[in-house]
Amino acid sequence: MSRLEPSPFPKAPLERRAYAFLLDFTAVWIFSSLATGFVQAIVFLALWWGLRVVAVQANQGQSLGTWAFDLKVADLKLRRLPTVLTLSKREGILGIAAYLAMVGLNINFLNAISTLLLVAPLAADCGLALGDETFQQALHDRVAGTVVIRAKRGFSLDLRLKRLIYELRKQWRLRQENRRR
């Protein structure tokens, strides 16, 4: 009798992961931009930890961004919600890279080399997910032993926007056809 293997995790599309990250990053960036200097770093990292660890623990593995795009974080070995320590390790790595990227983007390309150097850790971290065929794990996922998977609950923001754009294009074509007549 053959032993049944557990079903693989449902892969999360990389573009959805990117959108979810950008939503969380932008939310934290907006609020942390109210501060300056060292205080800004503390505010950014505190908000990042709150949104990406505390909120994920309270919301079944979903932050604001992952909820908006029907994703969630899971522990790869335990196949359940990661612990606070695991999430803190994961988000500590990603949060520092995101903070450096924010500093680089705040430079506004006045010094392109500095901007590229400050964005590079985030790009390198997340770029590893492109090469991982099995679980699409970025560096922070590999270190923490987590994976981002599709979730059944969420807002499906990208699908709603696609549907809205489709409907708007459809209405625009109909108006164009009516004008020609």
Backbone as ProteinMPNN parsed JSONL, in Angstrom:
{"seq_chain_A": "MSRLEPSPFPKAPLERRAYAFLLDFTAVWIFSSLATGFVQAIVFLALWWGLRVVAVQANQGQSLGTWAFDLKVADLKLRRLPTVLTLSKREGILGIAAYLAMVGLNINFLNAISTLLLVAPLAADCGLALGDETFQQALHDRVAGTVVIRAKRGFSLDLRLKRLIYELRKQWRLRQENRRR", "coords_chain_A": {"N_chain_A": [[0.854, -1.178, 0.0], [0.634, 2.165, -0.881], [1.959, 5.126, 0.522], [0.153, 8.026, 1.182], [0.947, 11.227, 0.013], [1.087, 14.507, 1.376], [-0.974, 17.06, 0.006], [0.361, 19.49, -2.264], [1.12, 22.93, -1.504], [-1.131, 25.471, -2.613], [0.106, 27.396, -5.172], [0.99, 30.804, -5.004], [0.417, 33.381, -7.245], [3.139, 35.264, -8.531], [2.824, 37.949, -9.266], [0.587, 38.72, -7.78], [1.618, 38.457, -5.214], [3.515, 40.485, -5.329], [1.859, 42.744, -5.652], [0.451, 42.648, -3.229], [2.541, 43.02, -1.395], [3.33, 45.605, -2.195], [1.046, 47.095, -1.512], [1.006, 46.853, 1.321], [3.548, 47.958, 1.849], [3.277, 50.577, 0.828], [1.249, 51.579, 2.506], [2.527, 51.555, 5.033], [4.704, 53.187, 4.434], [3.488, 55.685, 3.882], [2.443, 56.448, 6.414], [4.781, 56.41, 7.968], [6.233, 58.39, 6.787], [5.541, 60.719, 7.96], [7.228, 61.191, 9.991], [10.723, 61.961, 10.659], [14.221, 61.273, 10.049], [15.926, 59.291, 12.482], [13.717, 58.624, 13.988], [11.846, 58.124, 12.04], [12.747, 55.667, 11.026], [12.282, 54.001, 13.234], [9.487, 54.277, 13.499], [8.671, 53.274, 10.965], [9.601, 50.569, 11.071], [8.231, 49.661, 13.34], [5.533, 49.975, 12.575], [5.59, 48.282, 10.366], [6.119, 45.802, 11.603], [3.817, 45.635, 13.16], [1.786, 45.546, 11.191], [2.551, 43.37, 9.614], [3.095, 41.257, 11.295], [1.661, 41.236, 13.845], [-0.957, 41.81, 12.889], [-1.191, 39.735, 11.021], [-1.124, 37.483, 12.664], [-3.513, 37.895, 14.034], [-5.353, 37.772, 12.003], [-5.736, 35.314, 10.63], [-3.381, 34.635, 9.136], [-3.133, 36.679, 7.307], [-2.179, 39.868, 6.105], [-2.973, 43.339, 5.507], [-2.415, 43.711, 2.741], [-2.112, 41.023, 1.8], [-4.643, 40.039, 2.372], [-6.184, 41.648, 0.683], [-5.484, 40.6, -1.754], [-6.085, 37.905, -1.725], [-4.274, 36.063, -0.405], [-2.116, 34.235, 1.863], [0.115, 33.68, 4.645], [1.958, 30.806, 5.452], [3.336, 28.289, 7.597], [5.86, 26.287, 6.413], [6.664, 23.659, 7.172], [4.96, 22.938, 9.314], [2.512, 23.394, 8.22], [0.565, 25.336, 8.819], [-0.596, 28.391, 10.408], [2.141, 30.552, 10.908], [4.269, 30.952, 13.829], [4.569, 33.74, 16.158], [7.255, 34.308, 16.562], [8.463, 33.131, 14.293], [7.212, 34.636, 12.255], [8.18, 37.14, 12.998], [10.91, 36.847, 12.527], [10.872, 36.449, 9.759], [9.658, 38.855, 8.847], [11.374, 40.69, 9.941], [13.692, 40.518, 8.384], [12.606, 41.163, 5.845], [11.441, 43.626, 6.468], [13.619, 45.318, 7.096], [14.913, 45.376, 4.617], [12.831, 46.542, 3.145], [12.649, 49.014, 4.426], [15.155, 50.144, 3.763], [14.761, 50.312, 1.008], [12.693, 52.179, 0.986], [14.037, 54.44, 1.949], [15.828, 54.747, -0.154], [14.027, 55.289, -2.251], [12.951, 57.647, -1.321], [14.969, 59.39, -1.829], [14.484, 60.161, -4.334], [15.654, 59.666, -6.817], [17.673, 61.535, -7.106], [20.224, 60.915, -6.591], [21.151, 58.468, -8.301], [22.735, 56.157, -8.04], [22.876, 55.721, -5.274], [20.164, 55.278, -4.782], [19.745, 52.897, -6.253], [21.497, 51.173, -4.864], [20.284, 51.112, -2.356], [17.805, 49.995, -2.894], [18.497, 47.553, -3.856], [18.9, 45.351, -1.877], [16.226, 44.581, -1.283], [15.292, 43.881, -3.825], [17.021, 41.735, -4.395], [16.348, 39.949, -2.332], [13.575, 39.399, -2.807], [13.79, 38.601, -5.424], [14.737, 36.004, -5.439], [12.525, 34.392, -5.329], [11.678, 34.127, -7.902], [13.3, 32.192, -9.041], [12.694, 29.862, -7.691], [11.093, 27.083, -8.285], [9.428, 25.279, -6.934], [8.165, 26.243, -4.407], [8.232, 28.961, -4.666], [9.727, 30.641, -2.928], [10.985, 33.493, -1.344], [14.04, 35.012, -0.078], [13.562, 35.789, 2.629], [11.421, 34.096, 3.21], [12.62, 31.587, 2.987], [14.532, 31.624, 5.052], [12.883, 31.856, 7.3], [11.254, 29.665, 6.971], [8.752, 29.744, 5.755], [5.887, 30.08, 3.58], [4.098, 31.696, 0.96], [0.775, 31.435, 0.173], [-2.2, 30.786, -1.808], [-5.359, 31.997, -0.68], [-8.649, 31.28, 0.544], [-10.217, 33.234, 1.524], [-10.67, 36.726, 1.25], [-10.326, 39.855, -0.527], [-10.001, 39.996, -3.265], [-8.879, 42.037, -4.9], [-7.352, 42.56, -7.256], [-8.733, 41.045, -9.194], [-11.22, 42.257, -9.104], [-10.546, 44.825, -9.994], [-9.669, 44.218, -12.59], [-12.075, 43.302, -13.687], [-13.59, 45.645, -13.482], [-12.132, 47.341, -15.209], [-12.487, 45.938, -17.589], [-15.277, 46.194, -17.892], [-15.481, 49.001, -18.125], [-14.033, 49.44, -20.511], [-15.664, 48.022, -22.25], [-18.049, 49.527, -22.126], [-17.034, 51.926, -23.154], [-16.357, 51.176, -25.788], [-18.938, 50.585, -26.744], [-20.085, 53.15, -26.632], [-18.469, 54.429, -28.487], [-19.181, 53.049, -30.818], [-21.892, 53.78, -30.964], [-21.657, 56.522, -31.467], [-20.573, 56.547, -34.012], [-22.692, 55.773, -35.567]], "CA_chain_A": [[0.0, 0.0, 0.0], [1.456, 3.373, -0.964], [1.67, 6.179, 1.499], [-0.333, 9.249, 0.54], [1.71, 12.429, 0.318], [0.207, 15.655, 1.547], [-1.107, 17.86, -1.222], [1.226, 20.667, -2.242], [0.449, 24.203, -1.264], [-1.526, 26.167, -3.841], [1.055, 28.47, -5.435], [0.492, 32.171, -5.117], [1.048, 34.046, -8.384], [4.129, 36.242, -8.101], [2.329, 39.323, -9.389], [-0.286, 38.976, -6.629], [2.503, 38.669, -4.071], [4.108, 41.813, -5.494], [0.812, 43.735, -5.37], [0.181, 42.615, -1.783], [3.675, 43.682, -0.75], [3.271, 47.041, -2.498], [-0.029, 47.696, -0.722], [1.5, 46.963, 2.695], [4.686, 48.876, 1.833], [2.771, 51.936, 0.642], [0.531, 51.979, 3.722], [3.513, 51.839, 6.075], [5.508, 54.318, 3.956], [2.709, 56.926, 4.045], [2.389, 56.83, 7.829], [6.121, 56.668, 8.505], [6.789, 59.608, 6.178], [5.2, 61.847, 8.825], [8.385, 61.381, 10.877], [11.989, 62.136, 9.939], [15.444, 60.8, 10.689], [15.933, 58.021, 13.204], [12.335, 58.359, 14.416], [11.175, 57.529, 10.884], [13.134, 54.257, 10.979], [11.572, 53.307, 14.314], [8.065, 54.253, 13.133], [8.509, 52.354, 9.841], [9.764, 49.18, 11.499], [7.141, 49.33, 14.276], [4.319, 49.793, 11.77], [5.789, 47.076, 9.554], [5.935, 44.651, 12.478], [2.399, 45.575, 13.528], [0.959, 45.151, 10.044], [2.958, 42.115, 8.998], [3.202, 40.184, 12.29], [0.505, 41.265, 14.75], [-2.185, 41.686, 12.088], [-1.213, 38.404, 10.409], [-1.515, 36.565, 13.727], [-4.916, 38.118, 14.381], [-6.214, 37.686, 10.824], [-5.584, 34.012, 9.973], [-2.271, 34.59, 8.206], [-3.256, 37.707, 6.278], [-2.009, 41.291, 6.377], [-3.863, 44.128, 4.651], [-2.121, 43.403, 1.341], [-2.419, 39.638, 1.453], [-6.106, 39.911, 2.387], [-6.709, 42.307, -0.512], [-5.184, 39.812, -2.949], [-6.411, 36.496, -1.469], [-3.075, 35.297, -0.083], [-1.816, 34.134, 3.286], [1.418, 33.126, 4.987], [1.85, 29.545, 6.174], [4.578, 27.618, 7.967], [6.061, 25.24, 5.414], [6.73, 22.331, 7.778], [3.794, 22.659, 10.158], [1.323, 23.571, 7.365], [-0.433, 26.153, 9.516], [-0.169, 29.758, 10.66], [3.439, 30.615, 11.593], [4.298, 31.539, 15.164], [4.992, 35.138, 16.197], [8.71, 34.315, 16.395], [8.739, 32.848, 12.884], [6.807, 35.822, 11.488], [9.094, 38.236, 13.331], [12.153, 36.583, 11.803], [10.566, 36.684, 8.342], [9.389, 40.267, 8.596], [12.567, 41.461, 10.296], [14.528, 40.553, 7.174], [11.904, 41.908, 4.802], [11.22, 44.997, 6.935], [14.856, 46.094, 6.939], [15.082, 45.585, 3.175], [11.804, 47.495, 2.722], [13.037, 50.337, 4.94], [16.24, 50.642, 2.912], [14.15, 50.686, -0.27], [11.965, 53.422, 1.2], [15.039, 55.513, 2.006], [16.302, 54.935, -1.522], [12.978, 55.928, -3.054], [12.794, 59.015, -0.827], [16.009, 60.209, -2.445], [13.858, 60.62, -5.581], [16.567, 59.487, -7.939], [18.649, 62.608, -7.198], [21.479, 60.185, -6.636], [20.672, 57.188, -8.823], [23.534, 55.047, -7.52], [22.408, 55.473, -3.9], [18.832, 54.684, -4.882], [19.909, 51.508, -6.676], [22.118, 50.414, -3.781], [19.341, 50.947, -1.252], [16.703, 49.138, -3.345], [19.071, 46.248, -4.219], [18.612, 44.233, -0.958], [14.841, 44.139, -1.459], [15.214, 43.206, -5.123], [17.712, 40.449, -4.275], [15.543, 39.1, -1.451], [12.357, 38.963, -3.497], [14.154, 37.989, -6.699], [14.94, 34.564, -5.274], [11.252, 33.702, -5.556], [11.561, 33.856, -9.343], [14.034, 30.981, -9.375], [12.22, 28.708, -6.921], [9.947, 26.487, -8.993], [8.562, 24.501, -6.056], [7.329, 27.021, -3.499], [8.421, 30.386, -4.957], [10.126, 31.271, -1.676], [12.002, 34.538, -1.334], [15.034, 34.762, 0.97], [12.947, 35.877, 3.954], [10.612, 32.889, 3.383], [13.522, 30.447, 3.195], [15.128, 31.732, 6.388], [11.843, 31.626, 8.306], [10.532, 28.416, 6.716], [7.358, 30.065, 5.448], [5.501, 30.118, 2.173], [2.886, 32.478, 0.707], [-0.136, 30.594, -0.604], [-3.519, 31.349, -2.088], [-6.323, 31.841, 0.409], [-10.048, 31.295, 0.097], [-10.857, 34.462, 1.979], [-9.98, 37.939, 0.847], [-11.102, 40.85, -1.252], [-9.77, 39.8, -4.707], [-8.771, 43.383, -5.452], [-6.885, 42.535, -8.639], [-9.803, 40.541, -10.044], [-12.25, 43.294, -9.167], [-10.051, 45.891, -10.862], [-9.711, 43.707, -13.969], [-13.481, 43.295, -14.1], [-13.987, 47.043, -13.66], [-11.504, 47.833, -16.439], [-13.18, 45.276, -18.687], [-16.593, 46.828, -18.052], [-15.282, 50.361, -18.633], [-13.664, 49.329, -21.923], [-16.857, 47.569, -22.967], [-18.932, 50.691, -22.244], [-16.389, 52.896, -24.033], [-16.541, 50.672, -27.159], [-20.34, 50.776, -27.106], [-20.282, 54.579, -26.891], [-17.8, 54.75, -29.76], [-20.019, 52.506, -31.892], [-23.098, 54.616, -31.051], [-21.28, 57.804, -32.069], [-20.351, 56.315, -35.435], [-23.979, 55.57, -36.233]], "C_chain_A": [[0.895, 1.234, 0.0], [0.986, 4.417, 0.039], [1.229, 7.436, 0.761], [0.513, 10.433, 0.975], [0.745, 13.592, 0.49], [0.168, 16.484, 0.264], [-0.212, 19.094, -1.132], [0.408, 21.931, -1.977], [0.014, 24.806, -2.591], [-0.625, 27.377, -4.059], [0.349, 29.809, -5.556], [1.176, 32.819, -6.319], [1.972, 35.171, -7.909], [3.625, 37.675, -8.227], [1.375, 39.677, -8.253], [0.543, 39.224, -5.373], [3.113, 40.066, -4.135], [3.089, 42.898, -5.175], [0.528, 43.806, -3.873], [1.303, 43.309, -1.018], [3.605, 45.187, -0.972], [2.176, 47.75, -1.708], [0.413, 47.884, 0.728], [2.622, 48.0, 2.79], [4.215, 50.321, 1.73], [2.046, 52.433, 1.888], [1.507, 52.363, 4.829], [4.345, 53.065, 5.7], [4.776, 55.642, 4.191], [2.714, 57.374, 5.501], [3.769, 57.141, 8.401], [6.742, 57.92, 7.909], [6.426, 60.856, 6.983], [6.327, 62.154, 9.796], [9.641, 61.562, 10.022], [13.134, 61.524, 10.734], [15.303, 59.444, 11.33], [14.53, 57.631, 13.663], [11.558, 57.697, 13.277], [11.5, 56.041, 10.779], [12.376, 53.456, 12.029], [10.086, 53.183, 13.98], [7.825, 53.255, 12.005], [8.564, 50.91, 10.312], [8.677, 48.746, 12.485], [5.83, 49.093, 13.516], [4.407, 48.528, 10.921], [5.544, 45.822, 10.402], [4.461, 44.511, 12.872], [1.524, 45.063, 12.392], [1.282, 43.741, 9.574], [3.167, 40.964, 9.989], [1.944, 40.148, 13.158], [-0.798, 41.071, 13.979], [-2.307, 40.302, 11.451], [-1.625, 37.364, 11.445], [-3.006, 36.677, 14.049], [-5.867, 37.835, 13.226], [-5.936, 36.429, 9.999], [-4.521, 33.997, 8.883], [-2.281, 35.67, 7.136], [-3.002, 39.106, 6.835], [-3.007, 42.035, 5.488], [-3.661, 43.75, 3.183], [-2.473, 41.979, 0.955], [-3.916, 39.363, 1.503], [-6.692, 40.497, 1.11], [-6.5, 41.471, -1.771], [-5.306, 38.306, -2.715], [-5.176, 35.618, -1.256], [-2.968, 35.147, 1.422], [-0.453, 33.485, 3.465], [1.194, 31.843, 5.791], [3.246, 29.033, 6.505], [4.724, 26.406, 7.06], [6.036, 23.842, 6.017], [5.466, 21.973, 8.546], [2.476, 22.772, 9.405], [0.191, 24.306, 8.088], [0.127, 27.561, 9.688], [1.169, 29.779, 11.399], [3.311, 31.258, 12.973], [4.747, 33.002, 15.068], [6.498, 35.231, 15.983], [9.103, 34.083, 14.933], [8.376, 34.053, 12.016], [7.737, 36.996, 11.756], [10.427, 38.068, 12.611], [11.971, 36.923, 10.316], [10.451, 38.173, 8.05], [10.525, 41.168, 9.05], [13.477, 41.614, 9.087], [13.872, 41.42, 6.112], [11.698, 43.365, 5.193], [12.449, 45.87, 6.791], [15.111, 46.377, 5.468], [14.072, 46.605, 2.653], [12.131, 48.903, 3.21], [14.155, 50.939, 4.095], [15.706, 51.078, 1.55], [13.376, 51.996, -0.131], [12.922, 54.611, 1.246], [15.558, 55.805, 0.609], [15.286, 55.636, -2.401], [12.716, 57.359, -2.594], [13.851, 59.95, -1.396], [15.507, 60.784, -3.771], [14.81, 60.619, -6.766], [17.512, 60.668, -8.134], [20.052, 62.022, -7.26], [21.125, 58.753, -7.019], [21.443, 56.006, -8.251], [23.1, 54.706, -6.101], [21.04, 54.811, -3.915], [18.945, 53.208, -5.251], [20.51, 50.646, -5.567], [21.148, 50.156, -2.639], [18.156, 50.057, -1.623], [17.2, 47.712, -3.61], [18.795, 45.126, -3.209], [17.188, 43.697, -1.091], [14.687, 43.373, -2.769], [15.874, 41.834, -5.063], [16.899, 39.471, -3.43], [14.349, 38.535, -2.208], [12.657, 38.278, -4.826], [14.389, 36.495, -6.609], [13.661, 33.776, -5.523], [11.058, 33.36, -7.035], [12.224, 32.541, -9.724], [13.569, 29.731, -8.668], [10.943, 28.163, -7.56], [8.944, 25.837, -8.043], [7.616, 25.36, -5.236], [7.406, 28.519, -3.728], [8.758, 31.16, -3.675], [11.196, 32.326, -1.917], [12.973, 34.227, -0.196], [14.412, 34.794, 2.36], [12.049, 34.672, 4.237], [11.494, 31.683, 3.679], [14.115, 30.46, 4.595], [14.099, 31.378, 7.462], [11.105, 30.302, 8.116], [9.061, 28.647, 6.446], [7.136, 30.04, 3.941], [4.233, 30.981, 2.069], [2.017, 31.656, -0.233], [-1.437, 31.331, -0.885], [-4.454, 31.065, -0.915], [-7.732, 31.889, -0.164], [-10.749, 32.572, 0.515], [-10.01, 35.647, 1.567], [-10.898, 38.814, 0.015], [-11.0, 40.696, -2.771], [-9.672, 41.128, -5.434], [-8.334, 43.375, -6.909], [-7.965, 42.037, -9.591], [-10.927, 41.564, -10.182], [-11.824, 44.443, -10.077], [-10.052, 45.456, -12.322], [-11.129, 43.717, -14.509], [-13.971, 44.715, -14.346], [-13.403, 47.619, -14.95], [-12.168, 47.215, -17.659], [-14.532, 45.945, -18.957], [-16.463, 48.243, -18.603], [-14.907, 50.354, -20.103], [-14.863, 48.932, -22.769], [-17.824, 48.737, -23.179], [-18.351, 51.735, -23.19], [-16.534, 52.473, -25.484], [-17.982, 50.869, -27.626], [-20.634, 52.241, -27.418], [-19.648, 54.985, -28.209], [-18.622, 54.252, -30.939], [-21.279, 53.335, -32.07], [-22.803, 55.967, -31.687], [-21.077, 57.68, -33.572], [-21.642, 56.198, -36.2], [-24.688, 56.835, -36.43]], "O_chain_A": [[1.819, 1.327, 0.807], [-0.198, 4.554, 0.343], [1.883, 7.854, -0.194], [0.766, 10.621, 2.165], [-0.291, 13.653, -0.173], [1.158, 16.587, -0.46], [-0.046, 19.673, -0.058], [-0.803, 21.984, -2.195], [0.718, 24.667, -3.592], [-0.591, 28.284, -3.227], [-0.734, 29.921, -6.13], [2.404, 32.806, -6.401], [1.629, 35.93, -7.002], [3.953, 38.524, -7.399], [1.355, 40.823, -7.806], [0.215, 40.093, -4.565], [3.217, 40.75, -3.117], [3.417, 43.872, -4.497], [0.381, 44.893, -3.314], [1.047, 44.092, -0.103], [3.801, 45.961, -0.035], [2.363, 48.889, -1.281], [0.217, 48.956, 1.301], [2.638, 48.82, 3.707], [4.696, 51.189, 2.458], [2.214, 53.587, 2.283], [1.329, 53.388, 5.488], [4.655, 53.89, 6.559], [5.38, 56.612, 4.649], [2.962, 58.544, 5.793], [3.907, 58.04, 9.23], [7.691, 58.462, 8.477], [6.95, 61.936, 6.715], [6.383, 63.246, 10.362], [9.616, 61.342, 8.811], [13.02, 61.291, 11.938], [14.644, 58.553, 10.793], [14.196, 56.448, 13.72], [10.721, 56.824, 13.509], [10.618, 55.237, 10.475], [11.885, 52.362, 11.749], [9.492, 52.119, 14.153], [6.879, 52.47, 12.072], [7.68, 50.115, 9.993], [8.248, 47.593, 12.465], [5.112, 48.13, 13.785], [3.429, 47.795, 10.775], [4.851, 44.899, 9.974], [3.925, 43.403, 12.913], [0.631, 44.244, 12.606], [0.385, 42.997, 9.179], [3.392, 39.826, 9.577], [1.244, 39.136, 13.197], [-1.641, 40.264, 14.369], [-3.408, 39.758, 11.354], [-2.397, 36.457, 11.134], [-3.673, 35.675, 14.304], [-7.067, 37.674, 13.445], [-5.909, 36.499, 8.77], [-4.732, 33.413, 7.82], [-1.526, 35.592, 6.167], [-3.529, 39.482, 7.882], [-3.802, 41.404, 4.79], [-4.63, 43.498, 2.467], [-3.066, 41.748, -0.099], [-4.41, 38.529, 0.745], [-7.598, 39.91, 0.517], [-7.243, 41.609, -2.743], [-4.693, 37.518, -3.434], [-5.054, 34.553, -1.861], [-3.647, 35.848, 2.172], [0.065, 32.83, 2.561], [0.355, 31.798, 6.69], [4.209, 29.305, 5.789], [3.808, 25.59, 6.956], [5.447, 22.931, 5.434], [4.961, 20.855, 8.448], [1.442, 22.306, 9.883], [-0.979, 23.941, 7.978], [1.198, 27.88, 9.171], [1.321, 29.096, 12.412], [2.372, 32.006, 13.243], [5.239, 33.443, 14.03], [6.969, 36.138, 15.297], [9.98, 34.768, 14.406], [9.149, 34.444, 11.142], [8.049, 37.763, 10.845], [11.007, 39.046, 12.139], [12.807, 37.591, 9.708], [11.073, 38.684, 7.119], [10.628, 42.304, 8.587], [13.971, 42.705, 8.803], [14.509, 42.308, 5.546], [11.772, 44.249, 4.339], [12.343, 47.034, 6.406], [15.483, 47.493, 5.106], [14.411, 47.441, 1.816], [11.914, 49.877, 2.489], [14.103, 52.119, 3.75], [16.143, 52.09, 1.002], [13.402, 52.83, -1.036], [12.654, 55.657, 0.655], [15.711, 56.965, 0.226], [15.648, 56.488, -3.212], [12.301, 58.197, -3.394], [13.652, 61.164, -1.439], [16.043, 61.774, -4.267], [14.749, 61.505, -7.619], [18.101, 60.808, -9.206], [20.945, 62.573, -7.903], [20.833, 57.927, -6.155], [20.855, 54.953, -8.002], [22.969, 53.531, -5.758], [20.787, 53.885, -3.144], [18.307, 52.362, -4.624], [20.076, 49.513, -5.358], [21.188, 49.092, -2.021], [17.565, 49.428, -0.745], [16.409, 46.769, -3.591], [18.477, 44.017, -3.639], [16.972, 42.487, -1.017], [14.026, 42.335, -2.813], [15.346, 40.87, -5.619], [16.779, 38.297, -3.779], [14.146, 37.322, -2.239], [11.864, 37.465, -5.3], [14.252, 35.788, -7.607], [13.722, 32.603, -5.893], [10.351, 32.41, -7.37], [11.76, 31.851, -10.632], [14.008, 28.634, -9.013], [9.858, 28.72, -7.39], [7.742, 25.842, -8.311], [6.398, 25.226, -5.351], [6.713, 29.279, -3.051], [8.156, 32.192, -3.38], [12.185, 32.08, -2.607], [12.755, 33.285, 0.566], [14.698, 33.927, 3.185], [11.926, 34.263, 5.392], [11.156, 30.854, 4.524], [14.19, 29.421, 5.25], [14.417, 30.678, 8.423], [10.397, 29.863, 9.023], [8.215, 27.851, 6.854], [8.077, 29.987, 3.15], [3.404, 30.991, 2.978], [2.463, 31.235, -1.3], [-1.732, 32.361, -0.279], [-4.352, 30.033, -0.251], [-7.967, 32.469, -1.224], [-11.762, 32.952, -0.073], [-8.781, 35.571, 1.54], [-12.091, 38.542, -0.123], [-11.845, 41.224, -3.493], [-10.309, 41.322, -6.469], [-8.894, 44.112, -7.721], [-8.095, 42.565, -10.695], [-11.512, 41.713, -11.255], [-12.634, 44.973, -10.838], [-10.401, 46.245, -13.2], [-11.36, 44.097, -15.657], [-14.69, 44.964, -15.314], [-14.1, 48.305, -15.697], [-12.388, 47.899, -18.659], [-14.881, 46.224, -20.104], [-17.25, 48.647, -19.459], [-15.408, 51.175, -20.871], [-15.054, 49.445, -23.872], [-18.355, 48.918, -24.275], [-19.091, 52.363, -23.947], [-16.807, 53.315, -26.34], [-18.221, 51.269, -28.765], [-21.356, 52.537, -28.37], [-20.209, 55.783, -28.96], [-18.749, 54.948, -31.946], [-21.701, 53.576, -33.201], [-23.658, 56.501, -32.394], [-21.378, 58.61, -34.321], [-21.674, 56.503, -37.392], [-25.79, 56.846, -36.977]]}, "name": "protein", "num_of_chains": 1, "seq": "MSRLEPSPFPKAPLERRAYAFLLDFTAVWIFSSLATGFVQAIVFLALWWGLRVVAVQANQGQSLGTWAFDLKVADLKLRRLPTVLTLSKREGILGIAAYLAMVGLNINFLNAISTLLLVAPLAADCGLALGDETFQQALHDRVAGTVVIRAKRGFSLDLRLKRLIYELRKQWRLRQENRRR"}
